[in-house]
């Protein structure tokens, strides 16, 4: 991921809200949201997209309640080509039962280039956001460390947690506004998708904002001024089309009278402006019960970003 906004226990109906964009070179092979089919016997199931070049992921969930989200730190001067792939970190979090403090101690940041890793342990009752930490490894851009995340709005892009880049401020504000307009417990609390789908549409609209930042607000991360501007919107599409926002994700944990559920919608974006996105979604009862896990629904076209 390159832009993540999340709300933890900020709304009684939606205790967990995540809106995120993944930016990457289009030449890098990627598999969209799916259940990973090649897991070893006895390993936890893994849900998420997959980087087919290095084999890792950027936003992964297990039915056991572990969720990990990854962003890279933009610090070209400190990049090491020999470093291990950062995409292995989310999978490592899902695969091991240690708490965040012990897991972070066992995974020193020196092995990977700069990154932010959000580590979630979802509430097994489905009534709250659960336990969340941010593991940061700035490699010179900022101090490393593990930070507990409390209730409220949080966000991260390609710098330290909650660095006030314009696009991160925009996304966090949009999440707050969308939640303020979302009903809590009303007559709408019936077995339909109304409130969740409306909230998701608002969040996807925020993630699709292509407006660049004002030049005076651009960060200085070590890339050229032109690239700083191209990378400054929530939704990125470079002039040559080789790099940009490949996918957008919205994940909602919703408390309902019939029981909590987790909704994850991913939209894959075409390189051409105006082309419709391809949508995949899955709805899981939370916590998941025994038996087969629901399949990811594939194929719907969504509005162009």
Secondary structure, DSSP 8 states (H G I E B T S, - for coil): --EEEEEES-SSS-SEEEEEEEEEETTS-EEEEEE-S---TT----EEEEETTTS--SEEE-TTSEEEEEEE---GGG--TTSB-TTHHHHHHHH----HHHHHHTS-GGGBSSEEEEEEE--TTSSS--EEEEEEE-TTSS--EEEEE-SEEEEESSSSTT---HHHHHHHHHHHHHHHTS-SSSTT-SSSSHHHHHHHHHHHHHHT------GGG---SSS-HHHHHHTSSSS-B-TTSSEEEEEEEEEEEE--TT--EEEEEEEE--SSTT--EEEEEEEEESS--SS-----EEEEEE---
